[in-house]
Amino acid sequence: MTQTQKRARFSILTATLLVMAAVLALIPSTAVAYADIASGNTYANVAAVQARLSTLGYYKSTVDGKWGSGTLSAVKRFQSDNGLKADGIVGSGTASKLKVKLPVTGGISKGKTDFNVAAVQARLKTYGYYTGTVDGMWGNGTLRSVLKYQSDRGMTVDGVVGSGTASKLGITLYTSAKSGGITKGKTTANVKAVQTALKSAGYYKSTVDGAWGRRTMCAVMHFQSDCGLTVDGVVGSGTENKLGITLSSSGGSTGTGTTTNISDSDLNLLARCVYGESRGEPYNGQVAVAAVVLNRVKSSKFPNTIYGVIYQKGAFTAVDDGQINLTPNESAYNAARDALNGWDPTGGCLYYYNPATATSSWIWSLTVHIKIGKHNFAL
């Protein structure tokens, strides 16, 4: 290669590099804009940082759990004002100054049951922190609201509703499942009256069907919170009066009857069936198992007693493998009572099965009406 050719090749290479440098210069750098949180830019961590910065006046945008230039600028200003290195990275020093406990997972110390979550949502909605529906389901909207509430109240911002946060909110949390109710009985007539009143007041959005369930309980709790009543999901005299209704303590259809009309032995047997067949399932799934037993009692296709239905040959796995003899927990008893008081999440189903473990061939020919947890409920 001649010297002239070498010089030409060098000139071309140099020109190419200059062009590449010019193009790269036009591309905005994202390394600084996305400086992160040392323990991870998760939704929960970012939302917690934003909540504190918002309370302290550094962050003016929505607490949305998304790291961006607005969050970065707010972190840097906070760091600068507090004698920290203004690098926009939330490490242990910055987190400590912010009073944020990272990493944030969020939750409820006594369990994210429908009741506990609904109680938290109801109070936060009353106080203006929660804008979603009181539905008893934990999600980012609930977590974000908890973080902001804790921040504004000067509490440790960890997203966990423990005794301190619960006390501030004025609610009582429970380690066992609760489903609310009506002190005069969850008869079809009473439940319909409650649902109708709640619907008129804008708290209940579903069908007035006379069946007590999570949506009705959540609507009651939201109403109670806004009215300054104890948020327990139970329609007692105070809630009844606020709703402007008069409930009956004896009349109306009760579906399978109230627990006052059943023997202790039948209640215990039904609870044992629920525990043996569905412990670990969602609470409404446990009620559904009890409801299937009661639907069979009413059907001409099956024995007409709880004992007869449960001990019918081959009917329940819990009887075949002996789990029917295990001691039920409070959740199983509550589920049995709720089913006896008329709550049927299945809508009248006579069968249920776990599609992952079912071995019977004919079960697959049934029409599945609803799926709850791991169980298909069929007619």
LUMRO-697487 format. One line per field, with one value per residue (C-alpha): residue in three letters; residue number from 1; x, y, z. Coordinates in Angstrom, 1 decimal, m for minus. Example, Ala and Ser with C-alpha at 12.3 -4.5 7.8 and 13.67 -1.06 7.14 Angstrom:
BEGIN
type (ALA|SER)
seq (1|2)
X (12.3|13.7)
Y (m4.5|m1.1)
Z (7.8|7.1)
END
This chain:
BEGIN
type (MET|THR|GLN|THR|GLN|LYS|ARG|ALA|ARG|PHE|SER|ILE|LEU|THR|ALA|THR|LEU|LEU|VAL|MET|ALA|ALA|VAL|LEU|ALA|LEU|ILE|PRO|SER|THR|ALA|VAL|ALA|TYR|ALA|ASP|ILE|ALA|SER|GLY|ASN|THR|TYR|ALA|ASN|VAL|ALA|ALA|VAL|GLN|ALA|ARG|LEU|SER|THR|LEU|GLY|TYR|TYR|LYS|SER|THR|VAL|ASP|GLY|LYS|TRP|GLY|SER|GLY|THR|LEU|SER|ALA|VAL|LYS|ARG|PHE|GLN|SER|ASP|ASN|GLY|LEU|LYS|ALA|ASP|GLY|ILE|VAL|GLY|SER|GLY|THR|ALA|SER|LYS|LEU|LYS|VAL|LYS|LEU|PRO|VAL|THR|GLY|GLY|ILE|SER|LYS|GLY|LYS|THR|ASP|PHE|ASN|VAL|ALA|ALA|VAL|GLN|ALA|ARG|LEU|LYS|THR|TYR|GLY|TYR|TYR|THR|GLY|THR|VAL|ASP|GLY|MET|TRP|GLY|ASN|GLY|THR|LEU|ARG|SER|VAL|LEU|LYS|TYR|GLN|SER|ASP|ARG|GLY|MET|THR|VAL|ASP|GLY|VAL|VAL|GLY|SER|GLY|THR|ALA|SER|LYS|LEU|GLY|ILE|THR|LEU|TYR|THR|SER|ALA|LYS|SER|GLY|GLY|ILE|THR|LYS|GLY|LYS|THR|THR|ALA|ASN|VAL|LYS|ALA|VAL|GLN|THR|ALA|LEU|LYS|SER|ALA|GLY|TYR|TYR|LYS|SER|THR|VAL|ASP|GLY|ALA|TRP|GLY|ARG|ARG|THR|MET|CYS|ALA|VAL|MET|HIS|PHE|GLN|SER|ASP|CYS|GLY|LEU|THR|VAL|ASP|GLY|VAL|VAL|GLY|SER|GLY|THR|GLU|ASN|LYS|LEU|GLY|ILE|THR|LEU|SER|SER|SER|GLY|GLY|SER|THR|GLY|THR|GLY|THR|THR|THR|ASN|ILE|SER|ASP|SER|ASP|LEU|ASN|LEU|LEU|ALA|ARG|CYS|VAL|TYR|GLY|GLU|SER|ARG|GLY|GLU|PRO|TYR|ASN|GLY|GLN|VAL|ALA|VAL|ALA|ALA|VAL|VAL|LEU|ASN|ARG|VAL|LYS|SER|SER|LYS|PHE|PRO|ASN|THR|ILE|TYR|GLY|VAL|ILE|TYR|GLN|LYS|GLY|ALA|PHE|THR|ALA|VAL|ASP|ASP|GLY|GLN|ILE|ASN|LEU|THR|PRO|ASN|GLU|SER|ALA|TYR|ASN|ALA|ALA|ARG|ASP|ALA|LEU|ASN|GLY|TRP|ASP|PRO|THR|GLY|GLY|CYS|LEU|TYR|TYR|TYR|ASN|PRO|ALA|THR|ALA|THR|SER|SER|TRP|ILE|TRP|SER|LEU|THR|VAL|HIS|ILE|LYS|ILE|GLY|LYS|HIS|ASN|PHE|ALA|LEU)
seq (1|2|3|4|5|6|7|8|9|10|11|12|13|14|15|16|17|18|19|20|21|22|23|24|25|26|27|28|29|30|31|32|33|34|35|36|37|38|39|40|41|42|43|44|45|46|47|48|49|50|51|52|53|54|55|56|57|58|59|60|61|62|63|64|65|66|67|68|69|70|71|72|73|74|75|76|77|78|79|80|81|82|83|84|85|86|87|88|89|90|91|92|93|94|95|96|97|98|99|100|101|102|103|104|105|106|107|108|109|110|111|112|113|114|115|116|117|118|119|120|121|122|123|124|125|126|127|128|129|130|131|132|133|134|135|136|137|138|139|140|141|142|143|144|145|146|147|148|149|150|151|152|153|154|155|156|157|158|159|160|161|162|163|164|165|166|167|168|169|170|171|172|173|174|175|176|177|178|179|180|181|182|183|184|185|186|187|188|189|190|191|192|193|194|195|196|197|198|199|200|201|202|203|204|205|206|207|208|209|210|211|212|213|214|215|216|217|218|219|220|221|222|223|224|225|226|227|228|229|230|231|232|233|234|235|236|237|238|239|240|241|242|243|244|245|246|247|248|249|250|251|252|253|254|255|256|257|258|259|260|261|262|263|264|265|266|267|268|269|270|271|272|273|274|275|276|277|278|279|280|281|282|283|284|285|286|287|288|289|290|291|292|293|294|295|296|297|298|299|300|301|302|303|304|305|306|307|308|309|310|311|312|313|314|315|316|317|318|319|320|321|322|323|324|325|326|327|328|329|330|331|332|333|334|335|336|337|338|339|340|341|342|343|344|345|346|347|348|349|350|351|352|353|354|355|356|357|358|359|360|361|362|363|364|365|366|367|368|369|370|371|372|373|374|375|376|377|378|379)
X (0.0|1.4|1.7|m1.0|m3.4|m2.6|m3.3|m6.6|m7.7|m6.7|m8.7|m11.8|m11.5|m11.1|m14.1|m16.2|m15.3|m16.1|m19.5|m20.2|m19.2|m21.5|m24.4|m23.8|m23.7|m27.2|m28.5|m29.5|m27.8|m30.1|m27.5|m28.0|m31.8|m32.3|m30.0|m31.7|m32.6|m29.8|m32.3|m34.0|m36.3|m39.4|m42.9|m43.0|m39.5|m40.0|m43.5|m42.2|m39.5|m41.9|m44.4|m41.8|m40.5|m44.1|m44.8|m41.6|m42.4|m39.7|m41.9|m44.9|m46.1|m48.2|m46.9|m46.9|m44.0|m42.2|m38.6|m38.1|m36.5|m38.9|m38.1|m34.4|m34.4|m36.4|m34.0|m31.0|m32.5|m33.3|m29.8|m28.3|m30.4|m29.5|m25.7|m25.7|m23.9|m26.4|m26.0|m29.7|m29.1|m31.2|m28.8|m29.0|m28.0|m30.7|m33.3|m32.5|m32.9|m36.2|m37.4|m38.1|m37.6|m36.2|m36.8|m40.6|m42.8|m46.1|m48.9|m50.9|m49.2|m52.2|m52.8|m54.2|m57.6|m60.7|m61.8|m58.5|m57.8|m61.3|m61.0|m57.7|m59.1|m62.3|m60.5|m57.9|m60.8|m62.6|m59.4|m58.8|m55.8|m57.3|m59.2|m60.0|m62.9|m63.1|m62.9|m60.8|m58.0|m54.5|m52.8|m50.5|m53.2|m53.7|m50.0|m49.4|m52.2|m50.7|m47.2|m48.5|m50.6|m47.7|m45.5|m47.9|m48.4|m44.7|m44.6|m42.0|m42.8|m42.7|m46.1|m47.1|m50.3|m49.2|m50.7|m49.4|m50.9|m54.1|m54.4|m54.0|m56.6|m59.0|m59.5|m59.2|m57.4|m57.8|m55.6|m58.6|m61.0|m64.0|m66.9|m69.1|m72.9|m76.2|m77.0|m80.6|m79.6|m78.3|m81.7|m82.3|m84.8|m82.3|m79.4|m81.5|m82.6|m79.0|m77.8|m80.6|m79.9|m76.1|m76.8|m79.0|m76.2|m73.6|m71.6|m72.8|m72.3|m73.3|m76.6|m79.1|m79.3|m79.8|m76.6|m74.1|m70.5|m67.3|m68.7|m71.6|m69.3|m66.9|m69.7|m70.9|m67.4|m66.9|m70.3|m69.4|m66.1|m67.7|m70.4|m67.9|m69.2|m67.0|m65.7|m66.6|m68.7|m71.6|m75.0|m76.1|m78.5|m76.2|m75.5|m79.1|m80.3|m77.7|m78.9|m82.5|m83.8|m85.6|m84.5|m86.4|m85.1|m87.3|m88.9|m87.6|m86.1|m83.0|m81.8|m80.7|m81.6|m79.8|m77.3|m79.9|m81.8|m79.0|m77.6|m74.0|m73.1|m74.2|m72.4|m69.3|m69.5|m70.0|m67.0|m64.9|m65.9|m64.9|m61.6|m60.8|m61.8|m60.7|m58.3|m55.8|m58.4|m59.7|m62.4|m65.2|m64.0|m64.4|m67.9|m68.6|m67.7|m70.1|m72.7|m72.4|m73.1|m76.2|m77.3|m77.2|m79.3|m82.0|m81.7|m83.8|m80.6|m78.9|m79.6|m81.6|m79.3|m75.8|m74.6|m76.1|m74.6|m71.1|m70.9|m72.5|m70.1|m67.4|m68.8|m65.9|m62.2|m61.9|m64.1|m62.2|m58.7|m59.8|m59.2|m62.9|m61.7|m59.3|m60.2|m61.6|m60.2|m62.2|m62.2|m63.9|m66.6|m67.2|m67.5|m70.0|m72.1|m72.0|m73.3|m76.0|m77.0|m77.6|m74.3|m73.7|m70.8|m71.5|m75.0|m76.5|m73.8|m73.9|m70.3|m66.8|m63.4|m59.8|m59.0|m55.3|m56.0|m59.5|m59.4|m63.1|m63.9|m67.5|m66.7|m65.3|m68.7|m70.3|m70.8|m68.5|m70.3|m67.5|m63.9|m62.8|m59.2|m58.2|m61.7|m64.2|m67.8|m70.3|m74.0)
Y (0.0|3.4|6.3|8.1|5.2|5.0|8.7|8.4|5.4|7.4|10.4|8.2|6.5|9.9|11.3|8.3|8.6|12.3|11.6|8.9|11.2|13.9|11.4|10.2|13.8|14.2|11.3|12.4|10.6|8.6|7.5|10.6|10.9|7.4|7.4|4.9|3.7|1.5|m1.2|m1.2|1.0|m1.0|0.6|0.4|1.9|4.8|5.6|5.7|8.1|10.3|10.2|11.6|14.2|15.3|15.7|17.7|19.9|18.8|16.8|18.4|15.6|12.6|9.8|7.2|4.9|5.8|7.1|10.1|13.5|15.1|12.5|12.8|16.6|16.4|13.9|16.1|19.2|17.2|15.9|19.3|20.9|18.1|18.1|14.9|14.2|15.5|12.5|11.6|8.1|7.1|5.1|4.3|7.9|9.6|7.0|7.6|11.3|10.8|8.4|5.8|2.1|0.5|m1.9|m1.4|m4.4|m3.1|m5.1|m5.6|m7.1|m9.3|m10.4|m9.0|m10.5|m8.9|m7.4|m5.9|m4.4|m3.0|m1.4|0.3|1.4|2.7|4.9|6.1|7.0|9.0|10.9|11.6|9.4|6.5|7.2|3.7|1.4|m0.1|m3.7|m5.5|m6.2|m5.0|m3.3|m0.4|2.1|1.0|0.8|4.3|5.6|3.9|5.3|8.9|8.7|7.4|10.1|12.9|11.6|11.6|7.8|5.4|5.0|1.3|0.7|m1.9|m1.3|m2.4|m1.5|2.1|2.8|0.9|3.0|6.2|5.1|4.1|0.6|m2.9|m5.6|m9.3|m12.3|m14.5|m13.9|m11.7|m11.3|m8.7|m9.3|m8.1|m8.4|m9.2|m12.0|m12.2|m13.0|m12.4|m9.6|m7.9|m8.1|m6.7|m3.8|m3.0|m3.3|m1.1|1.6|1.5|1.6|4.7|6.4|5.5|3.0|m0.3|m0.7|m4.3|m6.1|m6.1|m9.9|m10.5|m12.5|m11.3|m11.2|m9.2|m6.4|m5.8|m6.0|m3.5|m1.1|m1.3|m0.6|2.4|3.8|3.3|5.1|8.1|8.2|8.1|4.7|1.7|0.1|m3.5|m4.4|m5.4|m3.7|m3.1|m0.6|2.4|1.5|0.6|4.0|5.9|3.9|4.9|1.4|m1.0|m4.6|m7.6|m10.0|m12.8|m12.4|m12.9|m15.8|m17.2|m19.5|m22.5|m20.9|m19.1|m20.7|m20.5|m23.3|m25.8|m28.1|m27.6|m31.0|m30.1|m26.8|m28.5|m31.2|m28.5|m26.6|m29.8|m30.4|m26.9|m27.2|m30.6|m29.7|m26.1|m24.8|m22.5|m21.4|m17.8|m17.2|m16.9|m20.3|m21.8|m20.4|m21.8|m25.4|m25.1|m23.7|m26.7|m29.0|m27.0|m26.9|m30.7|m30.8|m28.9|m30.9|m34.0|m35.7|m35.9|m36.8|m34.2|m33.7|m32.2|m35.5|m37.5|m35.3|m35.2|m38.9|m40.0|m42.6|m41.1|m37.6|m35.8|m36.5|m35.2|m38.1|m40.7|m39.6|m38.8|m35.1|m34.7|m35.5|m32.6|m29.7|m26.7|m23.2|m20.1|m19.3|m22.7|m22.0|m18.5|m19.9|m22.5|m19.9|m17.5|m20.3|m21.2|m17.6|m17.5|m16.5|m18.7|m17.5|m20.3|m19.3|m22.7|m25.1|m28.8|m29.8|m28.5|m29.9|m29.0|m29.3|m30.0|m33.1|m34.3|m38.0|m38.6|m38.5|m37.5|m34.4|m32.7|m32.9|m30.6|m26.9|m24.7|m21.8|m20.0|m20.6|m19.6|m20.2|m23.7|m25.0|m25.1|m24.9|m26.6|m27.3)
Z (0.0|m1.0|1.4|m0.6|m0.1|3.6|4.0|2.2|4.3|7.5|6.3|5.7|9.1|10.8|9.0|10.0|13.7|13.6|12.1|14.7|17.5|16.1|16.0|19.6|20.8|19.5|21.5|25.0|27.9|30.1|32.7|34.8|34.2|35.6|38.6|40.9|44.3|45.8|46.8|43.4|41.3|42.2|42.2|46.0|46.6|44.1|45.4|49.0|48.0|46.1|49.0|51.4|48.9|48.3|52.0|52.4|49.5|47.1|44.7|43.1|40.7|41.2|43.4|40.7|41.5|38.3|38.4|36.1|35.8|38.2|40.9|40.2|40.6|43.8|45.3|44.3|45.9|49.1|49.2|48.7|51.4|53.9|53.4|51.3|48.0|45.4|43.1|42.8|44.1|47.1|49.2|53.0|54.0|51.8|52.8|56.5|56.1|54.2|57.0|54.4|55.2|52.1|50.4|50.7|50.2|51.6|53.1|56.3|59.4|60.2|56.6|53.4|53.9|52.1|55.4|56.4|53.0|52.8|56.2|55.2|51.8|53.4|55.9|53.4|50.9|53.6|54.3|50.7|50.1|48.2|45.0|43.8|44.7|48.1|46.9|49.5|47.1|47.7|44.8|43.9|44.4|48.0|48.6|47.2|49.5|52.6|51.8|51.4|54.6|56.6|55.2|56.0|59.5|60.2|60.5|59.2|55.5|54.9|53.3|55.9|57.9|61.4|64.7|64.6|61.2|62.0|65.2|63.3|60.8|63.6|62.4|64.0|62.0|62.4|61.8|60.9|58.0|58.6|56.4|58.1|58.2|59.5|63.2|62.4|60.0|56.5|55.1|51.4|52.3|54.7|52.3|49.5|51.7|52.6|49.0|47.7|50.3|49.6|45.8|46.2|48.3|45.6|47.6|46.0|42.2|41.7|41.2|44.1|44.5|48.2|48.5|51.0|49.6|49.5|47.4|49.8|52.8|51.2|50.4|54.0|55.3|53.0|54.1|57.8|57.4|55.7|58.4|61.3|62.4|63.5|60.3|61.0|57.9|60.2|59.7|63.3|64.6|64.0|60.4|59.8|61.1|59.0|55.9|56.8|56.6|59.0|58.8|60.0|62.6|61.5|58.1|54.6|52.7|54.3|51.6|53.6|57.0|59.7|62.0|64.8|63.0|62.8|65.4|66.7|65.3|61.8|62.0|63.2|60.4|57.7|59.1|59.1|55.5|54.5|56.3|54.9|51.3|51.0|53.6|51.9|49.4|49.2|51.8|49.3|47.9|51.4|51.6|48.1|49.3|52.1|49.7|47.4|50.4|51.3|47.6|47.5|50.7|48.9|45.7|45.1|43.5|46.9|50.6|52.4|55.4|55.8|57.3|54.4|51.7|53.2|53.9|50.6|49.2|47.1|47.3|49.1|49.1|52.7|53.9|51.8|53.1|56.7|56.6|57.6|61.1|61.3|63.7|61.7|62.2|62.7|59.0|58.3|60.9|59.5|56.0|57.2|59.0|56.0|53.7|56.2|56.3|52.6|50.9|47.9|45.7|43.3|42.3|43.0|41.9|43.0|42.1|42.4|41.5|41.1|37.4|38.2|40.3|39.1|38.0|37.3|33.6|33.9|35.9|32.8|31.1|33.6|32.8|34.9|36.3|38.2|39.1|42.6|43.7|42.5|42.2|39.3|40.5|38.2|37.7)
END
